[in-house]
Amino acid sequence: MKISANIPDVLYQQLESFAEKEQISIEGLVAIALSSQIALWSTRDYLEEKANWDAFERVLAKVPNIEPDECDCL
């Protein structure tokens, strides 16, 4: 599939620079960047959908509010 997009000159210059550095086409770099961003959005949406904050708060409430053991400190 082919798409066209107007992007700012500065962004296109960065795109050209990274594509040259990574030795891939601009189209390849755009595809990688787009797929990476879509994966992030998909993961965020999945986690938001599955999040059970009430259960999380109940578990967190069971953790004692004490200083860590010396061996657990940096």
PAKE-447753 format. One record per residue: residue in one letter; y, x, z of N, C-alpha, C, O in turn. Coordinates in steps of 0.05 Angstrom, whole numbers, padded with zeros to 5 digits, always signed. Each point is the difference from the previous one (the first is absolute). Example, Ala and Ser with C-alpha at 12.3 -4.5 7.8 and 13.67 -1.06 7.14 Angstrom:
2
a-00114+00264+00156+00024-00018+00000+00024+00018+00000+00000+00021+00013/s+00021-00028-00027+00024+00016+00001+00022-00015+00014+00022+00010+00004/
END
This chain:
74
m-00023+00017+00000+00023-00017+00000+00025+00018+00000+00000+00021+00012/k+00020-00029-00025+00025+00015-00002+00022-00016+00013+00003-00024-00005/i+00013+00037+00021+00024-00013+00012+00024+00018-00004-00003+00025-00005/s+00026-00036+00006+00025+00015-00001+00015-00005+00026+00000-00022+00011/a+00014+00042-00002+00016-00003+00024+00025+00017-00002-00001+00023-00010/n+00023-00033+00020+00025+00016+00002+00001+00011+00028-00001-00014+00020/i+00004+00041-00019+00002+00013+00026+00024+00018+00000+00009+00009-00021/p+00003-00004+00044+00023+00018+00001-00006+00028-00011-00023+00010+00003/d+00043+00002-00015-00003+00027-00011-00011+00020+00020-00017+00016-00006/v+00028-00017+00030-00009+00019+00021-00029-00003+00005-00014+00020+00003/l+00004-00044-00001-00029-00005+00005-00016+00010-00023-00021+00012+00004/y+00030-00016-00029-00015+00009-00023-00001+00031-00001-00020+00011-00007/q+00042+00002+00015+00000+00029+00001-00020+00010+00021-00014+00020-00005/q+00012-00033+00027-00020+00008+00021-00028-00005-00011-00018+00017+00004/l+00015-00039-00018-00026-00006-00012-00008+00022-00020-00023+00009+00000/e+00041-00001-00017-00005+00021-00020-00008+00026+00015-00019+00014-00008/s+00034-00008+00028-00005+00025+00015-00027+00001+00013-00015+00019-00002/f+00008-00041+00015-00027-00002+00013-00022+00000-00020-00021+00012+00004/a+00025-00026-00026-00021-00001-00021-00005+00028-00011-00023+00008-00004/e+00044+00007-00001-00003+00027-00010-00014+00018+00021-00018+00015-00006/k+00027-00018+00031-00012+00016+00022-00030-00006+00003-00016+00019+00004/e+00009-00044-00006-00028-00008+00003-00016+00002-00026-00024-00005+00000/q+00038+00012-00021-00013+00003-00026-00014-00026-00009-00023+00001-00010/i+00037-00023+00013-00010-00026-00010+00022-00014-00015+00024+00007+00003/s-00031-00027-00018+00020-00015-00015+00017-00017+00019-00009-00006+00023/i+00032-00001-00032+00017-00018+00016-00014-00026+00004+00000-00012+00022/e-00014+00002-00043-00015-00025+00002-00022+00002+00022-00004-00019+00015/g-00009+00042-00014-00021+00004+00020+00011+00001+00028-00011-00012+00019/l+00034+00025-00016+00013+00001+00026+00010-00027+00009-00003-00007+00024/v+00014-00009-00042+00008-00027+00007-00024-00017+00008+00002-00015+00019/a-00024+00018-00033-00024-00015+00007-00010+00007+00028-00008-00017+00015/i+00008+00043-00009-00009+00010+00026+00019-00011+00022-00010-00010+00020/a+00036+00012-00024+00019-00009+00020-00002-00030+00004+00001-00010+00023/l-00004-00005-00045-00002-00029+00003-00026-00008+00014+00001-00018+00017/s-00023+00031-00024-00025-00008+00013+00000+00008+00030-00011-00015+00016/s+00024+00037-00010+00003+00008+00028+00016-00020+00016-00008-00008+00022/q+00030-00001-00033+00017-00020+00014-00014-00027+00003+00002-00013+00020/i-00017+00005-00041-00014-00025+00001-00022+00001+00022-00005-00019+00014/a-00008+00042-00012-00020+00004+00021+00012-00002+00028-00011-00012+00018/l+00035+00024-00015+00014-00003+00026+00006-00029+00007-00004-00009+00022/w+00015-00005-00042+00007-00028+00005-00025-00016+00006+00000-00017+00018/s-00021+00022-00033-00025-00015+00005-00011+00005+00028-00009-00019+00013/t+00010+00044-00005-00010+00007+00027+00017-00013+00021-00010-00011+00020/r+00036+00012-00023+00019-00013+00019-00006-00030+00002-00002-00011+00022/d-00001-00002-00045-00005-00029+00000-00027-00006+00013-00002-00019+00015/y-00019+00035-00020-00026-00004+00012+00002+00003+00030-00011-00017+00015/l+00024+00038-00005+00003+00004+00029+00016-00022+00013-00007-00009+00022/e+00028+00000-00035+00016-00022+00011-00017-00025+00002+00002-00016+00019/e-00018+00011-00039-00017-00024-00001-00022+00001+00022-00006-00020+00012/k-00005+00044-00007-00022+00003+00019+00010+00005+00029-00016-00001+00018/a+00041+00008-00015+00010+00007+00026-00003-00023+00020+00006-00023-00007/n-00016+00029+00030-00002-00019+00022+00015+00011+00024-00012+00013+00017/w+00038-00017-00017+00017+00013+00020-00006-00010+00028+00003+00015+00020/d-00012-00040-00017-00007-00010+00027-00024+00016+00011+00000+00008+00024/a-00020-00003-00040-00023+00015+00009+00008+00029+00006-00009+00012+00020/f+00026-00001-00037+00010+00027+00005+00015+00002+00027-00005+00019+00015/e+00022-00038-00009+00015+00000+00025-00019-00003+00024+00004+00012+00021/r-00025-00028-00024-00020-00004+00022-00014+00027+00005-00004+00007+00024/v-00004+00007-00044-00014+00025+00003+00020+00021+00012-00008+00014+00018/l+00032-00013-00028+00020+00019+00010+00006-00005+00029+00005+00019+00015/a-00005-00044-00007+00006-00007+00028-00021+00011+00019+00005+00004+00024/k-00029+00002-00034-00022+00011+00017+00003+00030+00005-00013+00011+00017/v+00031+00002-00032+00003+00029+00003+00018+00005+00024+00022-00010+00002/p-00032+00026+00017+00016+00005+00024+00025+00016-00007+00000+00018-00017/n+00022-00024+00031+00025+00014-00004+00002+00024+00019+00014-00001+00021/i-00029+00022-00028-00001+00024+00017+00005+00025-00017-00003-00001-00025/e+00009+00022+00038+00004+00026-00015-00027+00009-00010-00021-00004+00013/p+00020+00018-00036-00025+00009-00011-00010+00024+00016+00015+00013+00015/d-00041-00008-00017-00012+00023+00013+00013+00026-00011+00010+00000-00022/e-00010+00021+00038+00012+00025-00009-00012+00010-00026+00015+00011-00017/c-00040-00015+00013-00014+00010-00025+00009-00017-00024-00005+00009-00023/d+00017-00032+00026+00009-00016-00022+00030+00004-00006+00011-00014-00018/c+00002+00032+00032+00028+00006-00005+00003+00024-00018-00017+00018-00001/l+00039-00018-00013+00007+00023-00018+00016+00020+00015+00007+00021-00011/
END
